[in-house]
Amino acid sequence: MIPGFNNDVIYKGHKFHIQTEDKGPKNPVIETLLFFRGMIVSSRKTPYDGLLQEGDPTEKVRLMMIHQHQKMIADLKRGEFDEIIQRELGERTEAPRAPVEKKPEEEDLGRQFLEALKRIKKVFLVLEGVDVGEREVNLRVKVQTQESLDLAGNAVDVFLKFPDGKKLFLTRGHLDSRGEAEISFPFPRVERPFILILETEIKDLGFDEKWVKID
């Protein structure tokens, strides 16, 4: 499982969140989600099971993830989701803009983004499992870093996200030396689906977050 990407994007004065993740070799799919006010505006999935027969597919899958992540950002800014956004806002937005022809300097955007990410991003928060019961939510998480460290003493905080952008702290999970944690907490008193935000910060290395939709 390859660590994913998370970005907040401002478009027409509103904040959107874009998340891309690799589901892993047991479910070889790359999924990108576009969130707005806690609602999933768009979901895109790309299977890559064919690559598993070619040896280690890590680099190819990572480039596919970057391309799909950047494509979602580009489509948002081109106005592809304006109609959905308008319905959610209940007010008039600008009409969708015509598609913009890709510039030559954008052709290698995926490679440039990957190299920049390797230099800047050093902390990756990975969701390894979700178990939703009638009374309790159980999460299995892992924090990966570019450096080999004992991560005991660090933590992952879990928040409930509201449609207006506010969030409520629910619980904290403590990492073991390998960067793993199992986090359990009572089922929030809200209707499904809802969004959880997982956050971690490792001293001197950085911060990462992951948004999780609970159906």
C-alpha atoms as an extended CHARMM CRD file, in Angstrom:
* protein
*
       215  EXT
         1         1  MET       CA              0.0000000000        0.0000000000        0.0000000000  PROA      1               0.0000000000
         2         2  ILE       CA              1.4920000000        3.3140000000       -1.1320000000  PROA      2               0.0000000000
         3         3  PRO       CA              0.9640000000        6.3990000000        1.0770000000  PROA      3               0.0000000000
         4         4  GLY       CA             -1.6370000000        8.7190000000       -0.3980000000  PROA      4               0.0000000000
         5         5  PHE       CA             -1.9890000000       12.4430000000       -1.0510000000  PROA      5               0.0000000000
         6         6  ASN       CA             -4.2220000000       15.0370000000        0.6350000000  PROA      6               0.0000000000
         7         7  ASN       CA             -4.7250000000       18.6280000000       -0.4940000000  PROA      7               0.0000000000
         8         8  ASP       CA             -7.0140000000       21.5380000000        0.3330000000  PROA      8               0.0000000000
         9         9  VAL       CA             -7.8700000000       23.5520000000       -2.7880000000  PROA      9               0.0000000000
        10        10  ILE       CA             -9.5450000000       26.9750000000       -2.8370000000  PROA      10              0.0000000000
        11        11  TYR       CA            -11.9350000000       27.4100000000       -5.7580000000  PROA      11              0.0000000000
        12        12  LYS       CA            -14.3170000000       30.3650000000       -6.1520000000  PROA      12              0.0000000000
        13        13  GLY       CA            -13.7270000000       31.2960000000       -2.5320000000  PROA      13              0.0000000000
        14        14  HSD       CA            -14.6200000000       27.8440000000       -1.1510000000  PROA      14              0.0000000000
        15        15  LYS       CA            -12.3630000000       25.1540000000        0.3160000000  PROA      15              0.0000000000
        16        16  PHE       CA            -12.3460000000       21.6790000000       -1.2060000000  PROA      16              0.0000000000
        17        17  HSD       CA            -10.4230000000       18.6390000000       -0.0270000000  PROA      17              0.0000000000
        18        18  ILE       CA             -8.9280000000       16.1250000000       -2.4400000000  PROA      18              0.0000000000
        19        19  GLN       CA             -7.6510000000       12.7520000000       -1.2680000000  PROA      19              0.0000000000
        20        20  THR       CA             -6.0160000000       10.0140000000       -3.3250000000  PROA      20              0.0000000000
        21        21  GLU       CA             -5.0930000000        6.6270000000       -1.9160000000  PROA      21              0.0000000000
        22        22  ASP       CA             -3.9100000000        3.2040000000       -2.9950000000  PROA      22              0.0000000000
        23        23  LYS       CA             -6.1640000000        0.4080000000       -1.7350000000  PROA      23              0.0000000000
        24        24  GLY       CA             -3.2710000000       -2.0690000000       -1.7800000000  PROA      24              0.0000000000
        25        25  PRO       CA             -2.4590000000       -5.3280000000       -3.6340000000  PROA      25              0.0000000000
        26        26  LYS       CA             -5.4790000000       -7.1720000000       -2.1930000000  PROA      26              0.0000000000
        27        27  ASN       CA             -7.7330000000       -4.5290000000       -3.7570000000  PROA      27              0.0000000000
        28        28  PRO       CA             -5.5380000000       -2.9740000000       -6.4810000000  PROA      28              0.0000000000
        29        29  VAL       CA             -7.4300000000        0.2540000000       -7.0440000000  PROA      29              0.0000000000
        30        30  ILE       CA             -6.4210000000        3.9150000000       -6.9250000000  PROA      30              0.0000000000
        31        31  GLU       CA             -9.2560000000        6.0380000000       -5.5110000000  PROA      31              0.0000000000
        32        32  THR       CA             -9.5040000000        9.8200000000       -5.5730000000  PROA      32              0.0000000000
        33        33  LEU       CA            -12.2510000000       11.6250000000       -3.6300000000  PROA      33              0.0000000000
        34        34  LEU       CA            -13.2770000000       15.2720000000       -3.9130000000  PROA      34              0.0000000000
        35        35  PHE       CA            -14.9350000000       16.5730000000       -0.7290000000  PROA      35              0.0000000000
        36        36  PHE       CA            -16.9700000000       19.7470000000       -0.3050000000  PROA      36              0.0000000000
        37        37  ARG       CA            -18.6020000000       20.5830000000        3.0400000000  PROA      37              0.0000000000
        38        38  GLY       CA            -18.3490000000       16.9360000000        4.0900000000  PROA      38              0.0000000000
        39        39  MET       CA            -20.0220000000       15.7170000000        0.8870000000  PROA      39              0.0000000000
        40        40  ILE       CA            -18.2470000000       13.6460000000       -1.7420000000  PROA      40              0.0000000000
        41        41  VAL       CA            -18.5790000000       15.6430000000       -4.9560000000  PROA      41              0.0000000000
        42        42  SER       CA            -16.7230000000       13.1530000000       -7.1210000000  PROA      42              0.0000000000
        43        43  SER       CA            -15.1530000000        9.7030000000       -6.7420000000  PROA      43              0.0000000000
        44        44  ARG       CA            -12.7610000000        8.2160000000       -9.2760000000  PROA      44              0.0000000000
        45        45  LYS       CA            -11.2920000000        4.7230000000       -9.2270000000  PROA      45              0.0000000000
        46        46  THR       CA             -8.5950000000        3.2210000000      -11.4370000000  PROA      46              0.0000000000
        47        47  PRO       CA             -7.7790000000       -0.5050000000      -11.1580000000  PROA      47              0.0000000000
        48        48  TYR       CA             -4.1670000000       -1.5930000000      -11.6580000000  PROA      48              0.0000000000
        49        49  ASP       CA             -4.3520000000       -5.3620000000      -11.1830000000  PROA      49              0.0000000000
        50        50  GLY       CA             -2.5780000000       -5.8200000000      -14.5200000000  PROA      50              0.0000000000
        51        51  LEU       CA              0.5660000000       -4.1980000000      -13.1290000000  PROA      51              0.0000000000
        52        52  LEU       CA              0.9100000000       -6.8040000000      -10.3770000000  PROA      52              0.0000000000
        53        53  GLN       CA              2.1390000000       -9.3130000000      -12.9550000000  PROA      53              0.0000000000
        54        54  GLU       CA              5.0140000000       -7.0480000000      -14.0220000000  PROA      54              0.0000000000
        55        55  GLY       CA              7.0670000000       -7.2320000000      -10.8220000000  PROA      55              0.0000000000
        56        56  ASP       CA              7.1730000000       -4.3690000000       -8.3220000000  PROA      56              0.0000000000
        57        57  PRO       CA              4.5660000000       -1.8190000000       -9.5340000000  PROA      57              0.0000000000
        58        58  THR       CA              5.2900000000        0.7970000000       -6.8450000000  PROA      58              0.0000000000
        59        59  GLU       CA              6.7030000000        3.5260000000       -9.0810000000  PROA      59              0.0000000000
        60        60  LYS       CA              4.0630000000        3.0890000000      -11.7950000000  PROA      60              0.0000000000
        61        61  VAL       CA              1.2400000000        3.0920000000       -9.2520000000  PROA      61              0.0000000000
        62        62  ARG       CA              2.6490000000        6.1830000000       -7.5680000000  PROA      62              0.0000000000
        63        63  LEU       CA              2.7370000000        8.0330000000      -10.9010000000  PROA      63              0.0000000000
        64        64  MET       CA             -0.8340000000        6.9260000000      -11.6370000000  PROA      64              0.0000000000
        65        65  MET       CA             -1.8850000000        8.2650000000       -8.2280000000  PROA      65              0.0000000000
        66        66  ILE       CA             -0.2280000000       11.6130000000       -8.9200000000  PROA      66              0.0000000000
        67        67  HSD       CA             -1.8210000000       11.8760000000      -12.3540000000  PROA      67              0.0000000000
        68        68  GLN       CA             -5.3120000000       11.0780000000      -11.0260000000  PROA      68              0.0000000000
        69        69  HSD       CA             -4.8780000000       13.4710000000       -8.0830000000  PROA      69              0.0000000000
        70        70  GLN       CA             -3.7450000000       16.3240000000      -10.3330000000  PROA      70              0.0000000000
        71        71  LYS       CA             -6.5020000000       15.5650000000      -12.8560000000  PROA      71              0.0000000000
        72        72  MET       CA             -9.1450000000       15.9510000000      -10.1500000000  PROA      72              0.0000000000
        73        73  ILE       CA             -7.6960000000       19.3250000000       -9.1430000000  PROA      73              0.0000000000
        74        74  ALA       CA             -7.6090000000       20.4530000000      -12.7840000000  PROA      74              0.0000000000
        75        75  ASP       CA            -11.1990000000       19.3340000000      -13.4340000000  PROA      75              0.0000000000
        76        76  LEU       CA            -12.3990000000       21.1880000000      -10.3250000000  PROA      76              0.0000000000
        77        77  LYS       CA            -10.7670000000       24.4130000000      -11.5150000000  PROA      77              0.0000000000
        78        78  ARG       CA            -12.1650000000       23.9470000000      -15.0310000000  PROA      78              0.0000000000
        79        79  GLY       CA            -15.6880000000       24.0250000000      -13.6060000000  PROA      79              0.0000000000
        80        80  GLU       CA            -16.6090000000       20.3680000000      -14.1350000000  PROA      80              0.0000000000
        81        81  PHE       CA            -18.3390000000       20.1350000000      -10.7500000000  PROA      81              0.0000000000
        82        82  ASP       CA            -19.9630000000       23.5840000000      -10.6850000000  PROA      82              0.0000000000
        83        83  GLU       CA            -23.5060000000       22.2000000000      -11.0350000000  PROA      83              0.0000000000
        84        84  ILE       CA            -23.0600000000       19.9220000000       -7.9990000000  PROA      84              0.0000000000
        85        85  ILE       CA            -21.4610000000       22.7490000000       -6.0150000000  PROA      85              0.0000000000
        86        86  GLN       CA            -24.3360000000       25.0620000000       -6.9440000000  PROA      86              0.0000000000
        87        87  ARG       CA            -26.9040000000       22.5880000000       -5.6210000000  PROA      87              0.0000000000
        88        88  GLU       CA            -24.9710000000       22.2110000000       -2.3650000000  PROA      88              0.0000000000
        89        89  LEU       CA            -24.6340000000       25.9710000000       -1.8820000000  PROA      89              0.0000000000
        90        90  GLY       CA            -28.2000000000       26.7140000000       -2.8790000000  PROA      90              0.0000000000
        91        91  GLU       CA            -27.0180000000       29.7860000000       -4.6980000000  PROA      91              0.0000000000
        92        92  ARG       CA            -25.7940000000       30.8080000000       -8.1250000000  PROA      92              0.0000000000
        93        93  THR       CA            -22.2110000000       30.1070000000       -9.1170000000  PROA      93              0.0000000000
        94        94  GLU       CA            -20.3280000000       30.9450000000      -12.2440000000  PROA      94              0.0000000000
        95        95  ALA       CA            -21.0610000000       28.8490000000      -15.2860000000  PROA      95              0.0000000000
        96        96  PRO       CA            -18.5810000000       26.0730000000      -15.9750000000  PROA      96              0.0000000000
        97        97  ARG       CA            -15.6370000000       27.2090000000      -18.0060000000  PROA      97              0.0000000000
        98        98  ALA       CA            -14.6270000000       25.5740000000      -21.2540000000  PROA      98              0.0000000000
        99        99  PRO       CA            -11.9280000000       22.9300000000      -20.9790000000  PROA      99              0.0000000000
       100       100  VAL       CA             -8.4380000000       24.3790000000      -21.0930000000  PROA      100             0.0000000000
       101       101  GLU       CA             -6.0300000000       22.8440000000      -23.5560000000  PROA      101             0.0000000000
       102       102  LYS       CA             -3.1170000000       21.2680000000      -21.7860000000  PROA      102             0.0000000000
       103       103  LYS       CA              0.0490000000       23.3170000000      -22.0660000000  PROA      103             0.0000000000
       104       104  PRO       CA              3.3180000000       21.6310000000      -23.1040000000  PROA      104             0.0000000000
       105       105  GLU       CA              4.9420000000       22.4600000000      -19.7710000000  PROA      105             0.0000000000
       106       106  GLU       CA              2.1900000000       20.5140000000      -17.9970000000  PROA      106             0.0000000000
       107       107  GLU       CA              3.0760000000       17.2400000000      -19.7340000000  PROA      107             0.0000000000
       108       108  ASP       CA              5.6580000000       16.3140000000      -17.1260000000  PROA      108             0.0000000000
       109       109  LEU       CA              3.6140000000       17.6150000000      -14.1900000000  PROA      109             0.0000000000
       110       110  GLY       CA              3.3360000000       14.1670000000      -12.6020000000  PROA      110             0.0000000000
       111       111  ARG       CA              7.0900000000       13.6600000000      -12.4960000000  PROA      111             0.0000000000
       112       112  GLN       CA              7.7250000000       17.1680000000      -11.1490000000  PROA      112             0.0000000000
       113       113  PHE       CA              5.0830000000       16.7180000000       -8.4640000000  PROA      113             0.0000000000
       114       114  LEU       CA              6.5690000000       13.3770000000       -7.4190000000  PROA      114             0.0000000000
       115       115  GLU       CA             10.0720000000       14.7990000000       -7.0640000000  PROA      115             0.0000000000
       116       116  ALA       CA              8.7850000000       17.7740000000       -5.0730000000  PROA      116             0.0000000000
       117       117  LEU       CA              6.7900000000       15.4540000000       -2.8270000000  PROA      117             0.0000000000
       118       118  LYS       CA              9.8500000000       13.3200000000       -2.0900000000  PROA      118             0.0000000000
       119       119  ARG       CA             11.7550000000       16.4230000000       -1.0240000000  PROA      119             0.0000000000
       120       120  ILE       CA              9.0010000000       17.9590000000        1.1070000000  PROA      120             0.0000000000
       121       121  LYS       CA              6.6430000000       15.3120000000        2.4550000000  PROA      121             0.0000000000
       122       122  LYS       CA              8.2060000000       13.0840000000        5.1070000000  PROA      122             0.0000000000
       123       123  VAL       CA              5.1570000000       11.8400000000        7.0510000000  PROA      123             0.0000000000
       124       124  PHE       CA              2.4210000000        9.6000000000        5.6460000000  PROA      124             0.0000000000
       125       125  LEU       CA             -0.7190000000        8.5960000000        7.5420000000  PROA      125             0.0000000000
       126       126  VAL       CA             -2.1720000000        5.3290000000        6.2430000000  PROA      126             0.0000000000
       127       127  LEU       CA             -5.5820000000        3.9010000000        7.1270000000  PROA      127             0.0000000000
       128       128  GLU       CA             -5.2110000000        0.1180000000        7.1940000000  PROA      128             0.0000000000
       129       129  GLY       CA             -8.6850000000       -0.8820000000        8.3060000000  PROA      129             0.0000000000
       130       130  VAL       CA            -12.1280000000        0.3220000000        9.4200000000  PROA      130             0.0000000000
       131       131  ASP       CA            -14.6750000000       -1.6720000000       11.4040000000  PROA      131             0.0000000000
       132       132  VAL       CA            -17.9950000000        0.0480000000       12.0730000000  PROA      132             0.0000000000
       133       133  GLY       CA            -20.2900000000       -1.5670000000       14.5990000000  PROA      133             0.0000000000
       134       134  GLU       CA            -23.6090000000       -0.4690000000       16.0570000000  PROA      134             0.0000000000
       135       135  ARG       CA            -21.9810000000        1.1550000000       19.0850000000  PROA      135             0.0000000000
       136       136  GLU       CA            -18.3060000000        1.5280000000       18.2280000000  PROA      136             0.0000000000
       137       137  VAL       CA            -15.9270000000        2.5170000000       15.4530000000  PROA      137             0.0000000000
       138       138  ASN       CA            -12.5530000000        0.7680000000       15.2320000000  PROA      138             0.0000000000
       139       139  LEU       CA             -9.7000000000        2.1150000000       13.1160000000  PROA      139             0.0000000000
       140       140  ARG       CA             -6.3070000000        0.6140000000       12.3270000000  PROA      140             0.0000000000
       141       141  VAL       CA             -3.7730000000        3.2060000000       11.3080000000  PROA      141             0.0000000000
       142       142  LYS       CA             -0.0920000000        3.3440000000       10.5030000000  PROA      142             0.0000000000
       143       143  VAL       CA              2.2590000000        6.3030000000       10.2530000000  PROA      143             0.0000000000
       144       144  GLN       CA              5.1650000000        5.9400000000        7.8440000000  PROA      144             0.0000000000
       145       145  THR       CA              8.1650000000        8.2520000000        7.6340000000  PROA      145             0.0000000000
       146       146  GLN       CA             11.0120000000        8.6300000000        5.1720000000  PROA      146             0.0000000000
       147       147  GLU       CA             13.4010000000        8.0600000000        8.0490000000  PROA      147             0.0000000000
       148       148  SER       CA             13.4860000000        4.9010000000       10.1570000000  PROA      148             0.0000000000
       149       149  LEU       CA             12.3080000000        6.0710000000       13.5720000000  PROA      149             0.0000000000
       150       150  ASP       CA             10.8310000000        4.7290000000       16.7840000000  PROA      150             0.0000000000
       151       151  LEU       CA              7.4260000000        6.4420000000       16.6970000000  PROA      151             0.0000000000
       152       152  ALA       CA              6.2830000000        5.4090000000       20.1930000000  PROA      152             0.0000000000
       153       153  GLY       CA              4.9220000000        8.4390000000       22.0390000000  PROA      153             0.0000000000
       154       154  ASN       CA              3.4000000000       10.0210000000       18.9510000000  PROA      154             0.0000000000
       155       155  ALA       CA             -0.3250000000       10.0080000000       18.2970000000  PROA      155             0.0000000000
       156       156  VAL       CA             -3.1580000000       10.1730000000       15.7740000000  PROA      156             0.0000000000
       157       157  ASP       CA             -6.0930000000       12.4540000000       16.6020000000  PROA      157             0.0000000000
       158       158  VAL       CA             -9.5830000000       11.6820000000       15.3110000000  PROA      158             0.0000000000
       159       159  PHE       CA            -12.1180000000       14.4380000000       14.5930000000  PROA      159             0.0000000000
       160       160  LEU       CA            -15.7130000000       14.4690000000       13.3870000000  PROA      160             0.0000000000
       161       161  LYS       CA            -16.1370000000       16.9000000000       10.4870000000  PROA      161             0.0000000000
       162       162  PHE       CA            -19.3170000000       18.9730000000       10.1430000000  PROA      162             0.0000000000
       163       163  PRO       CA            -20.6860000000       20.3170000000        6.8380000000  PROA      163             0.0000000000
       164       164  ASP       CA            -19.8580000000       23.9090000000        7.8200000000  PROA      164             0.0000000000
       165       165  GLY       CA            -16.1710000000       23.0290000000        8.0360000000  PROA      165             0.0000000000
       166       166  LYS       CA            -15.9430000000       22.8230000000       11.8350000000  PROA      166             0.0000000000
       167       167  LYS       CA            -14.6240000000       19.7020000000       13.5010000000  PROA      167             0.0000000000
       168       168  LEU       CA            -15.1070000000       18.0110000000       16.8630000000  PROA      168             0.0000000000
       169       169  PHE       CA            -12.3240000000       16.1100000000       18.6230000000  PROA      169             0.0000000000
       170       170  LEU       CA            -13.3580000000       12.5130000000       19.2890000000  PROA      170             0.0000000000
       171       171  THR       CA            -10.3210000000       10.6070000000       20.5330000000  PROA      171             0.0000000000
       172       172  ARG       CA             -6.5750000000       10.0910000000       20.3100000000  PROA      172             0.0000000000
       173       173  GLY       CA             -4.6980000000        6.9130000000       19.4100000000  PROA      173             0.0000000000
       174       174  HSD       CA             -1.1130000000        6.3810000000       20.5470000000  PROA      174             0.0000000000
       175       175  LEU       CA              1.4020000000        4.8900000000       18.1390000000  PROA      175             0.0000000000
       176       176  ASP       CA              3.6620000000        1.9900000000       19.0020000000  PROA      176             0.0000000000
       177       177  SER       CA              7.3340000000        1.9070000000       18.0200000000  PROA      177             0.0000000000
       178       178  ARG       CA              6.4140000000        0.7340000000       14.4940000000  PROA      178             0.0000000000
       179       179  GLY       CA              4.0050000000        3.6410000000       14.0040000000  PROA      179             0.0000000000
       180       180  GLU       CA              0.8770000000        1.5000000000       14.3210000000  PROA      180             0.0000000000
       181       181  ALA       CA             -2.2410000000        2.0750000000       16.4240000000  PROA      181             0.0000000000
       182       182  GLU       CA             -5.7080000000        0.6520000000       16.9280000000  PROA      182             0.0000000000
       183       183  ILE       CA             -8.2210000000        3.3640000000       17.7840000000  PROA      183             0.0000000000
       184       184  SER       CA            -11.6980000000        2.6560000000       19.1510000000  PROA      184             0.0000000000
       185       185  PHE       CA            -14.3950000000        5.1260000000       20.1710000000  PROA      185             0.0000000000
       186       186  PRO       CA            -18.1960000000        5.2140000000       20.6370000000  PROA      186             0.0000000000
       187       187  PHE       CA            -20.2530000000        5.7040000000       17.5020000000  PROA      187             0.0000000000
       188       188  PRO       CA            -20.9150000000        9.4710000000       17.1090000000  PROA      188             0.0000000000
       189       189  ARG       CA            -24.5100000000       10.5830000000       17.5850000000  PROA      189             0.0000000000
       190       190  VAL       CA            -24.8950000000       11.6980000000       13.9830000000  PROA      190             0.0000000000
       191       191  GLU       CA            -26.5720000000       10.2700000000       10.9270000000  PROA      191             0.0000000000
       192       192  ARG       CA            -24.6180000000        8.3660000000        8.3240000000  PROA      192             0.0000000000
       193       193  PRO       CA            -22.7480000000        9.0310000000        6.1690000000  PROA      193             0.0000000000
       194       194  PHE       CA            -20.3020000000       11.2530000000        8.0140000000  PROA      194             0.0000000000
       195       195  ILE       CA            -16.6660000000       12.2510000000        7.6490000000  PROA      195             0.0000000000
       196       196  LEU       CA            -13.8080000000       11.5950000000       10.0650000000  PROA      196             0.0000000000
       197       197  ILE       CA            -10.5210000000       13.4900000000        9.8730000000  PROA      197             0.0000000000
       198       198  LEU       CA             -7.4070000000       11.7240000000       11.1330000000  PROA      198             0.0000000000
       199       199  GLU       CA             -4.3840000000       13.8930000000       11.9110000000  PROA      199             0.0000000000
       200       200  THR       CA             -0.8270000000       13.1830000000       13.0280000000  PROA      200             0.0000000000
       201       201  GLU       CA              2.2480000000       15.3440000000       13.5450000000  PROA      201             0.0000000000
       202       202  ILE       CA              5.7520000000       13.9780000000       14.0380000000  PROA      202             0.0000000000
       203       203  LYS       CA              8.2200000000       16.4170000000       15.5680000000  PROA      203             0.0000000000
       204       204  ASP       CA             10.7960000000       17.7850000000       13.1180000000  PROA      204             0.0000000000
       205       205  LEU       CA              9.2850000000       15.7920000000       10.2350000000  PROA      205             0.0000000000
       206       206  GLY       CA              5.8500000000       17.2120000000        9.5840000000  PROA      206             0.0000000000
       207       207  PHE       CA              2.1020000000       16.6620000000        9.5120000000  PROA      207             0.0000000000
       208       208  ASP       CA             -0.3470000000       14.4990000000        7.5590000000  PROA      208             0.0000000000
       209       209  GLU       CA             -4.0860000000       13.9250000000        7.5990000000  PROA      209             0.0000000000
       210       210  LYS       CA             -6.6170000000       11.5600000000        6.0750000000  PROA      210             0.0000000000
       211       211  TRP       CA            -10.3480000000       11.9570000000        5.5560000000  PROA      211             0.0000000000
       212       212  VAL       CA            -12.4990000000        8.8650000000        6.0460000000  PROA      212             0.0000000000
       213       213  LYS       CA            -16.1220000000        8.5120000000        4.9690000000  PROA      213             0.0000000000
       214       214  ILE       CA            -18.2350000000        6.2870000000        7.2400000000  PROA      214             0.0000000000
       215       215  ASP       CA            -21.3030000000        4.9920000000        5.3740000000  PROA      215             0.0000000000
